[in-house]
Amino acid sequence: MKITLKRSVIGRPGYQVKTLHALGLKKIGDSREVSDSPAVRGMVNTVKHLLEVEA
């Protein structure tokens, strides 16, 4: 699945920033192809309000 960071991490709790960095997203507009595993889905669910997800 493809994930894209759409909103800023400024002012977000540390765990959300660390989750985004673990997914490989640092700047607005960064995109990444990630595997569709339960662990990755949990990470995406944690920060879903900041991301755009395409199946």
Predicted model as a PDB file, atoms N, CA, C, CB and O in Angstrom, pLDDT in the B-factor column:
MODEL        1                                                                  
ATOM      1  N   MET A   1       0.843  -1.164   0.000  1.00 96.00           N  
ATOM      2  CA  MET A   1       0.000   0.000   0.000  1.00 96.00           C  
ATOM      3  C   MET A   1       0.893   1.233   0.000  1.00 96.00           C  
ATOM      4  CB  MET A   1      -0.962  -0.005   1.212  1.00 96.00           C  
ATOM      5  O   MET A   1       2.034   1.185   0.459  1.00 96.00           O  
ATOM      6  N   LYS A   2       0.367   2.329  -0.515  1.00 97.00           N  
ATOM      7  CA  LYS A   2       1.133   3.563  -0.623  1.00 97.00           C  
ATOM      8  C   LYS A   2       0.620   4.562   0.407  1.00 97.00           C  
ATOM      9  CB  LYS A   2       1.041   4.151  -2.055  1.00 97.00           C  
ATOM     10  O   LYS A   2      -0.581   4.816   0.495  1.00 97.00           O  
ATOM     11  N   ILE A   3       1.554   5.133   1.196  1.00 98.00           N  
ATOM     12  CA  ILE A   3       1.176   6.131   2.190  1.00 98.00           C  
ATOM     13  C   ILE A   3       1.898   7.441   1.886  1.00 98.00           C  
ATOM     14  CB  ILE A   3       1.507   5.638   3.626  1.00 98.00           C  
ATOM     15  O   ILE A   3       3.051   7.440   1.455  1.00 98.00           O  
ATOM     16  N   THR A   4       1.212   8.554   2.115  1.00 98.00           N  
ATOM     17  CA  THR A   4       1.762   9.882   1.860  1.00 98.00           C  
ATOM     18  C   THR A   4       1.478  10.762   3.069  1.00 98.00           C  
ATOM     19  CB  THR A   4       1.160  10.505   0.558  1.00 98.00           C  
ATOM     20  O   THR A   4       0.352  10.801   3.565  1.00 98.00           O  
ATOM     21  N   LEU A   5       2.503  11.468   3.543  1.00 98.00           N  
ATOM     22  CA  LEU A   5       2.331  12.402   4.652  1.00 98.00           C  
ATOM     23  C   LEU A   5       1.693  13.674   4.130  1.00 98.00           C  
ATOM     24  CB  LEU A   5       3.685  12.710   5.345  1.00 98.00           C  
ATOM     25  O   LEU A   5       2.258  14.342   3.264  1.00 98.00           O  
ATOM     26  N   LYS A   6       0.511  14.018   4.651  1.00 98.00           N  
ATOM     27  CA  LYS A   6      -0.251  15.171   4.167  1.00 98.00           C  
ATOM     28  C   LYS A   6      -0.306  16.323   5.160  1.00 98.00           C  
ATOM     29  CB  LYS A   6      -1.647  14.747   3.829  1.00 98.00           C  
ATOM     30  O   LYS A   6      -0.607  17.448   4.764  1.00 98.00           O  
ATOM     31  N   ARG A   7      -0.027  16.080   6.438  1.00 97.00           N  
ATOM     32  CA  ARG A   7      -0.105  17.134   7.454  1.00 97.00           C  
ATOM     33  C   ARG A   7       1.193  17.188   8.235  1.00 97.00           C  
ATOM     34  CB  ARG A   7      -1.299  16.899   8.407  1.00 97.00           C  
ATOM     35  O   ARG A   7       1.925  16.200   8.307  1.00 97.00           O  
ATOM     36  N   SER A   8       1.476  18.330   8.814  1.00 97.00           N  
ATOM     37  CA  SER A   8       2.720  18.570   9.541  1.00 97.00           C  
ATOM     38  C   SER A   8       2.768  17.795  10.859  1.00 97.00           C  
ATOM     39  CB  SER A   8       2.888  20.059   9.809  1.00 97.00           C  
ATOM     40  O   SER A   8       1.735  17.493  11.456  1.00 97.00           O  
ATOM     41  N   VAL A   9       3.986  17.482  11.297  1.00 96.00           N  
ATOM     42  CA  VAL A   9       4.176  16.809  12.579  1.00 96.00           C  
ATOM     43  C   VAL A   9       4.453  17.804  13.703  1.00 96.00           C  
ATOM     44  CB  VAL A   9       5.319  15.805  12.482  1.00 96.00           C  
ATOM     45  O   VAL A   9       4.624  17.405  14.855  1.00 96.00           O  
ATOM     46  N   ILE A  10       4.498  19.097  13.376  1.00 97.00           N  
ATOM     47  CA  ILE A  10       4.750  20.123  14.394  1.00 97.00           C  
ATOM     48  C   ILE A  10       3.607  20.124  15.405  1.00 97.00           C  
ATOM     49  CB  ILE A  10       4.908  21.531  13.743  1.00 97.00           C  
ATOM     50  O   ILE A  10       2.435  20.195  15.035  1.00 97.00           O  
ATOM     51  N   GLY A  11       3.960  20.045  16.669  1.00 97.00           N  
ATOM     52  CA  GLY A  11       2.972  20.065  17.741  1.00 97.00           C  
ATOM     53  C   GLY A  11       2.338  18.718  18.035  1.00 97.00           C  
ATOM     54  O   GLY A  11       1.470  18.620  18.903  1.00 97.00           O  
ATOM     55  N   ARG A  12       2.753  17.689  17.332  1.00 97.00           N  
ATOM     56  CA  ARG A  12       2.198  16.348  17.570  1.00 97.00           C  
ATOM     57  C   ARG A  12       2.961  15.671  18.709  1.00 97.00           C  
ATOM     58  CB  ARG A  12       2.266  15.479  16.275  1.00 97.00           C  
ATOM     59  O   ARG A  12       4.119  16.004  18.957  1.00 97.00           O  
ATOM     60  N   PRO A  13       2.330  14.730  19.399  1.00 98.00           N  
ATOM     61  CA  PRO A  13       3.029  13.993  20.458  1.00 98.00           C  
ATOM     62  C   PRO A  13       4.220  13.208  19.898  1.00 98.00           C  
ATOM     63  CB  PRO A  13       2.058  13.036  21.171  1.00 98.00           C  
ATOM     64  O   PRO A  13       4.221  12.803  18.735  1.00 98.00           O  
ATOM     65  N   GLY A  14       5.214  13.005  20.733  1.00 97.00           N  
ATOM     66  CA  GLY A  14       6.437  12.329  20.313  1.00 97.00           C  
ATOM     67  C   GLY A  14       6.214  10.958  19.708  1.00 97.00           C  
ATOM     68  O   GLY A  14       6.898  10.583  18.756  1.00 97.00           O  
ATOM     69  N   TYR A  15       5.254  10.197  20.251  1.00 97.00           N  
ATOM     70  CA  TYR A  15       5.030   8.853  19.724  1.00 97.00           C  
ATOM     71  C   TYR A  15       4.534   8.887  18.284  1.00 97.00           C  
ATOM     72  CB  TYR A  15       4.034   8.106  20.596  1.00 97.00           C  
ATOM     73  O   TYR A  15       4.827   7.977  17.509  1.00 97.00           O  
ATOM     74  N   GLN A  16       3.777   9.935  17.913  1.00 97.00           N  
ATOM     75  CA  GLN A  16       3.301  10.038  16.538  1.00 97.00           C  
ATOM     76  C   GLN A  16       4.452  10.392  15.601  1.00 97.00           C  
ATOM     77  CB  GLN A  16       2.181  11.087  16.430  1.00 97.00           C  
ATOM     78  O   GLN A  16       4.541   9.852  14.498  1.00 97.00           O  
ATOM     79  N   VAL A  17       5.332  11.292  16.031  1.00 98.00           N  
ATOM     80  CA  VAL A  17       6.492  11.671  15.217  1.00 98.00           C  
ATOM     81  C   VAL A  17       7.388  10.456  15.008  1.00 98.00           C  
ATOM     82  CB  VAL A  17       7.287  12.826  15.887  1.00 98.00           C  
ATOM     83  O   VAL A  17       7.867  10.226  13.898  1.00 98.00           O  
ATOM     84  N   LYS A  18       7.620   9.680  16.057  1.00 98.00           N  
ATOM     85  CA  LYS A  18       8.471   8.493  15.964  1.00 98.00           C  
ATOM     86  C   LYS A  18       7.841   7.428  15.063  1.00 98.00           C  
ATOM     87  CB  LYS A  18       8.729   7.913  17.363  1.00 98.00           C  
ATOM     88  O   LYS A  18       8.551   6.735  14.334  1.00 98.00           O  
ATOM     89  N   THR A  19       6.530   7.299  15.108  1.00 98.00           N  
ATOM     90  CA  THR A  19       5.839   6.346  14.241  1.00 98.00           C  
ATOM     91  C   THR A  19       6.012   6.731  12.778  1.00 98.00           C  
ATOM     92  CB  THR A  19       4.346   6.272  14.597  1.00 98.00           C  
ATOM     93  O   THR A  19       6.266   5.873  11.933  1.00 98.00           O  
ATOM     94  N   LEU A  20       5.875   8.019  12.478  1.00 97.00           N  
ATOM     95  CA  LEU A  20       6.048   8.479  11.095  1.00 97.00           C  
ATOM     96  C   LEU A  20       7.483   8.259  10.615  1.00 97.00           C  
ATOM     97  CB  LEU A  20       5.676   9.966  10.977  1.00 97.00           C  
ATOM     98  O   LEU A  20       7.696   7.864   9.468  1.00 97.00           O  
ATOM     99  N   HIS A  21       8.461   8.511  11.475  1.00 97.00           N  
ATOM    100  CA  HIS A  21       9.852   8.295  11.096  1.00 97.00           C  
ATOM    101  C   HIS A  21      10.114   6.807  10.869  1.00 97.00           C  
ATOM    102  CB  HIS A  21      10.801   8.851  12.177  1.00 97.00           C  
ATOM    103  O   HIS A  21      10.872   6.439   9.972  1.00 97.00           O  
ATOM    104  N   ALA A  22       9.487   5.950  11.683  1.00 97.00           N  
ATOM    105  CA  ALA A  22       9.635   4.503  11.502  1.00 97.00           C  
ATOM    106  C   ALA A  22       9.030   4.046  10.175  1.00 97.00           C  
ATOM    107  CB  ALA A  22       8.975   3.749  12.665  1.00 97.00           C  
ATOM    108  O   ALA A  22       9.492   3.076   9.575  1.00 97.00           O  
ATOM    109  N   LEU A  23       7.995   4.751   9.726  1.00 97.00           N  
ATOM    110  CA  LEU A  23       7.384   4.442   8.428  1.00 97.00           C  
ATOM    111  C   LEU A  23       8.188   5.039   7.273  1.00 97.00           C  
ATOM    112  CB  LEU A  23       5.942   4.962   8.383  1.00 97.00           C  
ATOM    113  O   LEU A  23       7.916   4.745   6.108  1.00 97.00           O  
ATOM    114  N   GLY A  24       9.178   5.876   7.593  1.00 96.00           N  
ATOM    115  CA  GLY A  24      10.027   6.468   6.560  1.00 96.00           C  
ATOM    116  C   GLY A  24       9.525   7.790   6.030  1.00 96.00           C  
ATOM    117  O   GLY A  24       9.922   8.212   4.944  1.00 96.00           O  
ATOM    118  N   LEU A  25       8.658   8.453   6.776  1.00 97.00           N  
ATOM    119  CA  LEU A  25       8.080   9.732   6.347  1.00 97.00           C  
ATOM    120  C   LEU A  25       8.596  10.850   7.240  1.00 97.00           C  
ATOM    121  CB  LEU A  25       6.527   9.681   6.383  1.00 97.00           C  
ATOM    122  O   LEU A  25       8.453  10.787   8.461  1.00 97.00           O  
ATOM    123  N   LYS A  26       9.194  11.872   6.641  1.00 95.00           N  
ATOM    124  CA  LYS A  26       9.745  12.973   7.435  1.00 95.00           C  
ATOM    125  C   LYS A  26       9.183  14.331   7.043  1.00 95.00           C  
ATOM    126  CB  LYS A  26      11.241  12.999   7.300  1.00 95.00           C  
ATOM    127  O   LYS A  26       8.986  15.184   7.908  1.00 95.00           O  
ATOM    128  N   LYS A  27       8.924  14.547   5.768  1.00 96.00           N  
ATOM    129  CA  LYS A  27       8.436  15.842   5.295  1.00 96.00           C  
ATOM    130  C   LYS A  27       7.053  15.690   4.669  1.00 96.00           C  
ATOM    131  CB  LYS A  27       9.422  16.457   4.277  1.00 96.00           C  
ATOM    132  O   LYS A  27       6.678  14.609   4.214  1.00 96.00           O  
ATOM    133  N   ILE A  28       6.307  16.784   4.653  1.00 97.00           N  
ATOM    134  CA  ILE A  28       5.007  16.771   3.988  1.00 97.00           C  
ATOM    135  C   ILE A  28       5.223  16.448   2.517  1.00 97.00           C  
ATOM    136  CB  ILE A  28       4.267  18.135   4.158  1.00 97.00           C  
ATOM    137  O   ILE A  28       6.096  17.029   1.873  1.00 97.00           O  
ATOM    138  N   GLY A  29       4.440  15.534   1.990  1.00 97.00           N  
ATOM    139  CA  GLY A  29       4.557  15.131   0.597  1.00 97.00           C  
ATOM    140  C   GLY A  29       5.381  13.872   0.398  1.00 97.00           C  
ATOM    141  O   GLY A  29       5.378  13.305  -0.694  1.00 97.00           O  
ATOM    142  N   ASP A  30       6.092  13.419   1.435  1.00 96.00           N  
ATOM    143  CA  ASP A  30       6.860  12.175   1.327  1.00 96.00           C  
ATOM    144  C   ASP A  30       5.898  11.007   1.128  1.00 96.00           C  
ATOM    145  CB  ASP A  30       7.747  11.951   2.593  1.00 96.00           C  
ATOM    146  O   ASP A  30       4.870  10.915   1.799  1.00 96.00           O  
ATOM    147  N   SER A  31       6.245  10.114   0.196  1.00 97.00           N  
ATOM    148  CA  SER A  31       5.442   8.924  -0.062  1.00 97.00           C  
ATOM    149  C   SER A  31       6.309   7.691   0.110  1.00 97.00           C  
ATOM    150  CB  SER A  31       4.822   8.966  -1.480  1.00 97.00           C  
ATOM    151  O   SER A  31       7.534   7.746   0.003  1.00 97.00           O  
ATOM    152  N   ARG A  32       5.639   6.569   0.379  1.00 96.00           N  
ATOM    153  CA  ARG A  32       6.371   5.336   0.596  1.00 96.00           C  
ATOM    154  C   ARG A  32       5.465   4.166   0.285  1.00 96.00           C  
ATOM    155  CB  ARG A  32       6.905   5.250   2.037  1.00 96.00           C  
ATOM    156  O   ARG A  32       4.279   4.179   0.616  1.00 96.00           O  
ATOM    157  N   GLU A  33       6.024   3.160  -0.349  1.00 97.00           N  
ATOM    158  CA  GLU A  33       5.328   1.882  -0.541  1.00 97.00           C  
ATOM    159  C   GLU A  33       5.675   0.997   0.648  1.00 97.00           C  
ATOM    160  CB  GLU A  33       5.730   1.191  -1.911  1.00 97.00           C  
ATOM    161  O   GLU A  33       6.850   0.730   0.899  1.00 97.00           O  
ATOM    162  N   VAL A  34       4.675   0.545   1.374  1.00 96.00           N  
ATOM    163  CA  VAL A  34       4.911  -0.320   2.532  1.00 96.00           C  
ATOM    164  C   VAL A  34       4.112  -1.607   2.379  1.00 96.00           C  
ATOM    165  CB  VAL A  34       4.531   0.402   3.851  1.00 96.00           C  
ATOM    166  O   VAL A  34       3.089  -1.653   1.696  1.00 96.00           O  
ATOM    167  N   SER A  35       4.611  -2.650   3.035  1.00 95.00           N  
ATOM    168  CA  SER A  35       3.912  -3.934   2.982  1.00 95.00           C  
ATOM    169  C   SER A  35       2.612  -3.834   3.770  1.00 95.00           C  
ATOM    170  CB  SER A  35       4.805  -5.079   3.539  1.00 95.00           C  
ATOM    171  O   SER A  35       2.493  -3.019   4.685  1.00 95.00           O  
ATOM    172  N   ASP A  36       1.661  -4.649   3.418  1.00 95.00           N  
ATOM    173  CA  ASP A  36       0.354  -4.640   4.074  1.00 95.00           C  
ATOM    174  C   ASP A  36       0.329  -5.726   5.146  1.00 95.00           C  
ATOM    175  CB  ASP A  36      -0.796  -4.852   3.041  1.00 95.00           C  
ATOM    176  O   ASP A  36      -0.310  -6.765   4.981  1.00 95.00           O  
ATOM    177  N   SER A  37       1.035  -5.469   6.247  1.00 96.00           N  
ATOM    178  CA  SER A  37       1.089  -6.425   7.353  1.00 96.00           C  
ATOM    179  C   SER A  37       0.343  -5.846   8.555  1.00 96.00           C  
ATOM    180  CB  SER A  37       2.567  -6.761   7.730  1.00 96.00           C  
ATOM    181  O   SER A  37       0.108  -4.638   8.610  1.00 96.00           O  
ATOM    182  N   PRO A  38      -0.028  -6.683   9.506  1.00 97.00           N  
ATOM    183  CA  PRO A  38      -0.744  -6.183  10.683  1.00 97.00           C  
ATOM    184  C   PRO A  38       0.058  -5.131  11.460  1.00 97.00           C  
ATOM    185  CB  PRO A  38      -1.089  -7.341  11.603  1.00 97.00           C  
ATOM    186  O   PRO A  38      -0.526  -4.181  11.981  1.00 97.00           O  
ATOM    187  N   ALA A  39       1.373  -5.282  11.546  1.00 97.00           N  
ATOM    188  CA  ALA A  39       2.202  -4.325  12.275  1.00 97.00           C  
ATOM    189  C   ALA A  39       2.170  -2.960  11.596  1.00 97.00           C  
ATOM    190  CB  ALA A  39       3.648  -4.834  12.378  1.00 97.00           C  
ATOM    191  O   ALA A  39       2.034  -1.934  12.263  1.00 97.00           O  
ATOM    192  N   VAL A  40       2.294  -2.946  10.277  1.00 97.00           N  
ATOM    193  CA  VAL A  40       2.286  -1.688   9.533  1.00 97.00           C  
ATOM    194  C   VAL A  40       0.905  -1.058   9.592  1.00 97.00           C  
ATOM    195  CB  VAL A  40       2.713  -1.913   8.069  1.00 97.00           C  
ATOM    196  O   VAL A  40       0.789   0.162   9.708  1.00 97.00           O  
ATOM    197  N   ARG A  41      -0.140  -1.865   9.514  1.00 97.00           N  
ATOM    198  CA  ARG A  41      -1.502  -1.326   9.598  1.00 97.00           C  
ATOM    199  C   ARG A  41      -1.738  -0.655  10.951  1.00 97.00           C  
ATOM    200  CB  ARG A  41      -2.541  -2.446   9.373  1.00 97.00           C  
ATOM    201  O   ARG A  41      -2.411   0.373  11.023  1.00 97.00           O  
ATOM    202  N   GLY A  42      -1.191  -1.225  12.018  1.00 97.00           N  
ATOM    203  CA  GLY A  42      -1.309  -0.620  13.336  1.00 97.00           C  
ATOM    204  C   GLY A  42      -0.604   0.725  13.402  1.00 97.00           C  
ATOM    205  O   GLY A  42      -1.117   1.673  13.997  1.00 97.00           O  
ATOM    206  N   MET A  43       0.582   0.811  12.785  1.00 97.00           N  
ATOM    207  CA  MET A  43       1.323   2.069  12.756  1.00 97.00           C  
ATOM    208  C   MET A  43       0.560   3.121  11.960  1.00 97.00           C  
ATOM    209  CB  MET A  43       2.724   1.859  12.156  1.00 97.00           C  
ATOM    210  O   MET A  43       0.466   4.277  12.372  1.00 97.00           O  
ATOM    211  N   VAL A  44       0.017   2.712  10.821  1.00 97.00           N  
ATOM    212  CA  VAL A  44      -0.746   3.638   9.980  1.00 97.00           C  
ATOM    213  C   VAL A  44      -1.999   4.096  10.718  1.00 97.00           C  
ATOM    214  CB  VAL A  44      -1.124   2.974   8.632  1.00 97.00           C  
ATOM    215  O   VAL A  44      -2.380   5.262  10.625  1.00 97.00           O  
ATOM    216  N   ASN A  45      -2.636   3.196  11.443  1.00 97.00           N  
ATOM    217  CA  ASN A  45      -3.849   3.542  12.188  1.00 97.00           C  
ATOM    218  C   ASN A  45      -3.558   4.580  13.268  1.00 97.00           C  
ATOM    219  CB  ASN A  45      -4.461   2.289  12.819  1.00 97.00           C  
ATOM    220  O   ASN A  45      -4.411   5.415  13.570  1.00 97.00           O  
ATOM    221  N   THR A  46      -2.360   4.534  13.853  1.00 97.00           N  
ATOM    222  CA  THR A  46      -1.972   5.478  14.898  1.00 97.00           C  
ATOM    223  C   THR A  46      -1.905   6.903  14.376  1.00 97.00           C  
ATOM    224  CB  THR A  46      -0.633   5.085  15.488  1.00 97.00           C  
ATOM    225  O   THR A  46      -2.239   7.844  15.096  1.00 97.00           O  
ATOM    226  N   VAL A  47      -1.472   7.072  13.120  1.00 97.00           N  
ATOM    227  CA  VAL A  47      -1.283   8.418  12.568  1.00 97.00           C  
ATOM    228  C   VAL A  47      -2.143   8.647  11.322  1.00 97.00           C  
ATOM    229  CB  VAL A  47       0.193   8.644  12.229  1.00 97.00           C  
ATOM    230  O   VAL A  47      -1.771   9.438  10.455  1.00 97.00           O  
ATOM    231  N   LYS A  48      -3.270   7.973  11.226  1.00 97.00           N  
ATOM    232  CA  LYS A  48      -4.110   8.034  10.029  1.00 97.00           C  
ATOM    233  C   LYS A  48      -4.620   9.430   9.723  1.00 97.00           C  
ATOM    234  CB  LYS A  48      -5.274   7.108  10.180  1.00 97.00           C  
ATOM    235  O   LYS A  48      -4.908   9.739   8.567  1.00 97.00           O  
ATOM    236  N   HIS A  49      -4.738  10.287  10.742  1.00 97.00           N  
ATOM    237  CA  HIS A  49      -5.212  11.656  10.546  1.00 97.00           C  
ATOM    238  C   HIS A  49      -4.167  12.538   9.851  1.00 97.00           C  
ATOM    239  CB  HIS A  49      -5.593  12.267  11.888  1.00 97.00           C  
ATOM    240  O   HIS A  49      -4.482  13.646   9.418  1.00 97.00           O  
ATOM    241  N   LEU A  50      -2.929  12.051   9.745  1.00 97.00           N  
ATOM    242  CA  LEU A  50      -1.852  12.811   9.096  1.00 97.00           C  
ATOM    243  C   LEU A  50      -1.520  12.276   7.706  1.00 97.00           C  
ATOM    244  CB  LEU A  50      -0.602  12.785   9.960  1.00 97.00           C  
ATOM    245  O   LEU A  50      -0.758  12.900   6.967  1.00 97.00           O  
ATOM    246  N   LEU A  51      -2.084  11.132   7.348  1.00 97.00           N  
ATOM    247  CA  LEU A  51      -1.704  10.413   6.136  1.00 97.00           C  
ATOM    248  C   LEU A  51      -2.819  10.343   5.111  1.00 97.00           C  
ATOM    249  CB  LEU A  51      -1.264   9.028   6.483  1.00 97.00           C  
ATOM    250  O   LEU A  51      -3.997  10.532   5.413  1.00 97.00           O  
ATOM    251  N   GLU A  52      -2.398  10.062   3.884  1.00 97.00           N  
ATOM    252  CA  GLU A  52      -3.315   9.643   2.822  1.00 97.00           C  
ATOM    253  C   GLU A  52      -2.879   8.237   2.455  1.00 97.00           C  
ATOM    254  CB  GLU A  52      -3.291  10.631   1.559  1.00 97.00           C  
ATOM    255  O   GLU A  52      -1.710   8.011   2.141  1.00 97.00           O  
ATOM    256  N   VAL A  53      -3.798   7.298   2.489  1.00 97.00           N  
ATOM    257  CA  VAL A  53      -3.478   5.897   2.247  1.00 97.00           C  
ATOM    258  C   VAL A  53      -4.162   5.434   0.977  1.00 97.00           C  
ATOM    259  CB  VAL A  53      -3.899   5.018   3.441  1.00 97.00           C  
ATOM    260  O   VAL A  53      -5.359   5.652   0.787  1.00 97.00           O  
ATOM    261  N   GLU A  54      -3.383   4.782   0.092  1.00 95.00           N  
ATOM    262  CA  GLU A  54      -3.922   4.191  -1.127  1.00 95.00           C  
ATOM    263  C   GLU A  54      -3.626   2.695  -1.087  1.00 95.00           C  
ATOM    264  CB  GLU A  54      -3.313   4.862  -2.414  1.00 95.00           C  
ATOM    265  O   GLU A  54      -2.503   2.285  -0.792  1.00 95.00           O  
ATOM    266  N   ALA A  55      -4.613   1.905  -1.377  1.00 84.00           N  
ATOM    267  CA  ALA A  55      -4.446   0.449  -1.332  1.00 84.00           C  
ATOM    268  C   ALA A  55      -3.596  -0.085  -2.443  1.00 84.00           C  
ATOM    269  CB  ALA A  55      -5.768  -0.220  -1.376  1.00 84.00           C  
ATOM    270  O   ALA A  55      -3.374  -1.293  -2.524  1.00 84.00           O  
TER     271      ALA A  55                                                      
ENDMDL                                                                          
END                                                                             
